[in-house]
Amino acid sequence: MTSALKRAGVLALNLVAFPLSGLMPRSPRQWVFGDVSGTFAGNPKFFFLWLSIHQPQLRLTWITKHRATRDTIRANGYRAHTRSSLGGIWAVLRAKVYVYGHSVAHINAQLCKGALYLNLWHGVGLKAVGYEYKGAGRGPRKEKPTWFDHVRRRHRQIQLTALVTTSDFMQDHFSREFRIPRERCPQLGYSRLDWAFDLQLAAAARAIEEGGGFQIKPDGFDELAIYMPTFRDSRRPFLQEALPDLARLSAALRERGTLLYLKPHPKTPVEDLSEFDNIRMWPEAVDINTYLADFDVMITDYSSVLYDYLLVKDTGALLYTFDMEEYLSTDRNLSYPFEENVAGLRVDTFAQLCHALTEGSAQDPSIIPDVLRLRRKFWGGSAQPASPAIYRYMQERYLADTTRPEPNYVPHTGPVKAD
């Protein structure tokens, strides 16, 4: 099918199927979930798992464009359908609640009229993400979209039920970025970090990864590090500049017996790593979230993963900002000053990076006061765990008592320690 025919099909569905889908009676006990990646990931995944454990009276369905994702979810005992299947279409037509981490289009934008739209988003941080985004040659969104724009991007006109946030600071940020009232940006927290406070959830999440044979720290290594650079909107091959000498990096890692994983954006090109036993790609099929506390060092830059890591670890953050000027000029703008809103050891050159890894400099406890300050700033309004608070919010405000009875739930109160 040509791209023109695809666009015509989307327009037809938006014009006809969308309004008709509003006639379907929707059950408050049926919820559908999806993620921007098309995989089983993100805040929606962990909320899905938490509800599966603690609210078994609900009928939960994961919607994906990938058959492999569907099969993995089903193999672990959960319900999943591909978006275009009859089962997937029926699930989205009957569901009262849509749960996603970016856009309702990642579940189904053409058949969602009359549902409740719960956006769990996918990260706190400094980057402009909505109307203030000016990265990679793209200006702000149109102030006055045309009729054609409205029809073509129907999902952008859907009024969110709630976009979950994490603190006063982030509530203001997302309210401004998406131009929605603060009261529809409730401070509840992110489900993807609930593994640190709920042992059953942590076990369920790890069972999925380890069922495939994954072992995060193979024999022979004393420390774990990961490099998670943010996506460069210009799609320039920045890793060649970031890691210009892999042999030198490998030697620096060997000094402390460190295994380094690389986890760039899927569209970022990476050179062959097969000759280095202590530099490996993070497996695409393994969700990073439940393993954050396992890493002694988190190397990142302008990514929101920094704030996730700082919530579960006091030390170990290493900020590698070798291309900051270029990033801000060609990739994406930041909404707030970088230096005022980060904590960790900052390095600007590859030589400094290698030295820090050799010396273990990122473990400096002097950063802890800054870490605690940032936890309050970025996570101060978050429930721990967040999932029961998110569920209770939806139930009490929008679903009344239609999803009861609610099983008694006493969460684990301490963080899950890495083995």
N, C-alpha and C positions, 0 to 999 in steps of 0.2 A: 504494500500500500504506500502510495506516495505521501510526502509530507503535506501536500495540499489537501488530499483526501482525508488525512488524519485530522487536520485543522477543521475541515468541514464537518467531520464526525463529532468532534468536540463541541463545536458550535450548536449542532443539532441537539446533542444531548443536553447542553446547557439551556437551550430554549424550550425543549419539550420534556425531557426526562426529569429535570430538576423540579419544575413546579408539580409534576405529577407525583413525584416521590413524597411530597408533603401530604398526600391523601392517605398514605399508608399508616395504619395504626402502629405506633411504636411502643415497645415494651420497656418499662424502666428497669426490668431485670436483665435486659440484653444490652451489652456494651461491646463496642468494637474498638480495636487498637491498631496503630500502625506507626512506622518510623520513617523519617526522611530517607534513610539509607536503603529501605526495602528489606532490611534484615531484622532480626530479633534483637533490638538494642534500645539504648537510651532510657529516659525517664518512663516512657510508656511501658517498656519491658518490665521494669521492676515494680511498677504499679500493678501491671497485669499479674505478675507472680504473687505479689502480696495479696491481692484480691482472691486469687485462686486458692491460697492457703487459708485466709481468714474470713472470706465472705463466699463460701461455696454455694450459697443459694443463687448467686448471679450466673448468667450464661455469658461467658467471655469468649470472644473470637478475635484472633490476630489476623489482620488482612495484609497481604504482601503481594508484590509483583513477581516474586521469585519462588519457583517450585521447591528449590532446595531449602529455603527458609521454612516454607510450609511443612516440608517433610521432617526437618529437625525439630520443630515445635511439636508436631504430632508424635514423633518418636519419644518425646519426653512426657507424653500424657496430656497435652493441652490441645485445645481446639484451634485450628487455623485453616484459612482458605486463601487461594489466590484471588486477586481483585476481580478478574474477569470470569471466574467460575460461577456456576449457578448457586453454589453454596455461599460464595462470597457476596454475590449480589443480594441474595435473600437475607444474609446476616446484616448488611448495611441498611437494607430497607426496614428491617424490624428493630434495629437497635435505637434506643433512646439517647444513649451517651456515646459520643465519639471522643476518643482519647488519642492525642498525637503530640509530636514534639516540634513541629514546625508549621505544617499546613494541613488542613483537612483534605487537600488533594492527595495526600499520601495514604489516605484510606479510600475515599471516593467523594469527589466534589460534585458529581452529577446526580447523586441519589441521596443527598443528606438533608434535604429540606425538612424542617420540623424536629430535628435532633437538638441535643445540647452539645456544645462544642467546648471541650476541655483541652486547652493547650498547655502542656507541661514544659514547653520550650526545651532548650538543650544546652543551657549554660549561662552562668553569670559572667560578668567581665566588663571590659572597657571598650570593646569595639562597638561602633555604630552599626545597627542592624536593621533599622526601619527607615523612617522618613529622613533621618540624618545621615544615612549611608551615602558616601560619595566616592567609593573606591573603584578602581580599575576602569576608569573612563565612564562610569555610569553616574548620572546625577540623581537627585532625589526623585521620589515617585511623582507622577503627575498630580498637580493640585486639582485639576478638573478632567478626569478621565472621560473619554468619549463613550457613546452607547456601545460601540463595538468593543472597547476595552472592558466594559462592565460584563458583557456577554462572554467574551473570551476568557476572562479571569473571574468567573463567577465566585470562586472560593474566597477572593479578596473582599467581596462585598458581604460575606457572612458575618453577622455580629457575634463575636465571641461571647460565650457564656462566662468563661474565666480564663485568664492567662496567669498561671501560677508564678509567684515571685518569692523572694527569700529574705528581704530586709527592707527597711525604709528606703535605703539608697537604691536598691534594685527595683522597688516598686515605682519610684519616681522615674527611673531610667526607662523601664518598659512602657509605662503609661505615656511618656513623651515620645518614645521611638515609634509606637504603634498608634498613638493618638486615641487612646481609649481611657475611660475614666479610671482613676486610681482604685475605686471600689471594685472594679472588675479585674484587678491585678492582686488578688489576695496573697498575703504573706503566709505561705504554708510549707514551703521547702521542696526539695527535689527527691523523688523516689529512688533515683539511681544510687544514692548514698545510704539508703536504709539498711543495706547489708551490715553496716557498722553497728547497728542497734537492734537487729532482729536476727537471731541465730537461725530460725527456720528459713527465712528468706535467703540468708547467706548460703545455707546448705543447698537450697533449691537452685540458686543461680550457679553455684560451682558445680553442681551435679551435671548441668548441661554442658559446661566446658570440659570437665574432666572425663565425661563419658566418651569424648573423642580422643582420650589419651594424652591430653595436654599436661605438661609438667613445667611449672614456671621456672624453677631453679634446678637444673640438672646437676648431677654430681660433679664436683670439681670447681664450683664457684662459691665464693664467700659473700659477695654482695651483688645486688641487682640495681641496674639503672635503666632508665628508658628515656629516649629522646622523642618528644611529641611536639613538633613545630606546628603552628597554626597554618591553615590554608592560605596560600598567596593568590589573591583574586586575579592577578595578572597571569597566573599559571607559569611564571618563569621558573626555570630549573635551578632553584636556589640551593638545593642540597649539595651541588658541586662546589659552591662557595662555602657552605656551612661546614662540610667535611671534606676538605681538599686532599687529605692524606690519611686513608683508612689504615695503612700499616702503622703510622705513628699513633693514631688513635688506639689501635689494638694493643700496642706496646704500653701505652699509658694505662689502659684498663688492666693489663696483666699484672701491674705493680701491686694492685690490691685484690686480685682475683675476682674482678668484676665482670659480669655478663651484661652487655648493653643491648637492649632491644631498640629498634627503630620503628616508630609508628607515625609516619606522615599521612597526609590525606591520600585516599586511594588514587587520586588523579595526579599525584606528584611522582615523577619518574625517579627511580632508585637504581643505582648500579649494582652489579653482581657482588654479593657478599660471601660467596661460598668458600673463599680461601681463608676466612677469619672465623675461628670457632667461638670467639667471644663477642662478635657483633652479629646480631640476627634480626631478621624482620619479625615483628609481632604478628602472630597468625591472624589472618583476616577473619576467621570464623570464631575467634575468642574475644569475648567482651572484656574490655580493659577495666571496667568500673569496679568489679569485685576484687581486683588485684592491686588497687592503688596503694594500699597500706603495705604491700609486700616490697615496694621499691625503696631502697635506701637513698636513691637520687632520682629526682624528676627534673629532666632537662627540658625546658620549654622556652617560650618567648612572649608572645602577646595572646596566647591561647587561654580560654576559660578553664582549661584543665588545671591551671595553677591554683585556682581557688578551690576546686574539688580536693586537690592534694593537700592544701593547707588546712582543710577542715579535718582531715584524718591523720596528718603528720605534723609534728612541731618543727622539724628540720628536714633538710634534704632538697629543698627547692634550689635549682640552678638556672638562672635566667641568661640565656644565650642570645644576645641582641646584636649580632654582628651586622645586620642589615636594616637597622631601625629607620634610618633616614629614607632608604629606598622603599621600605614597607609603607611608611606613612605617605610617601609621595606617589607611589604607583599601585599600591594594593588596597589599603583601607585606612580610613581615618579612625582615630580613637575619640571617644566622647569625653574622656577625662585625662588629666596628666598621668603619664605612665609612672614616673618616679614616686608619686604620692600614693599609689595604689597597688604596689607590689611589695613582696617580702621574699628574701632569699639572696644568695650570692649572685651577683651580676658579672658576667664576662662578655667582652666585646670582640675577642679574636679567637681563632682556633687554637693558638698557642696557650692562651689563658684557659681555654676549656680543657685541654689535655692536662695542664698543670693542676687544675682544680680536681680532676678525676683522680690523678695520681696521689694527691695530698689528702683527699677526703674533705676538702674545704667546705663543702655544702652542709656538713654536719655541725657547723658553728652554732652553739646554743644562744649566742648573742642576738640572733634574729627573732627569738621567741616572742618578745614584747610586740614586735611588728606583726607577727603572725596572729597573735591574739587580737590585736587591733583590727586587722583585716577580717578575721572571723566575725567580729561584731558588725563590721560595716557591710559585709557581703552576705552573711548568713544569720544575722541577729534576729530575724523574724521567723526562722525556720523551726518547725516541730521536728523532733528527733525521736522516732522515725517520722517521716513526712506522710507516708501513705495513709495511715489512719486518719490524719487530719484532713487530707484531700478528700477521702471518701466521706468523712463526716460532713465536710463543707457541702459537697454535692447533694448528699442525702437530705440534710436539714434545710437547705435553701431551695432546692429545685425538685427533689424527688419525694418530699414529705416522708411518709412512713411506708412507701410502696415497696422498698427493698428489704424491709425487716423480715424475720428477726435477725439482729446483729449478734454474732457469737461474742462471748466475753473475750477480751483481748488484753493481755498484760505484756507489753513489749519488753524485750531484753534491754537493760538500761546501760550497758557498757559496750565499748567497741569490741569488735571481733579481732582477736590478736592473730597475726600471721603465724603460721606454723614455723 
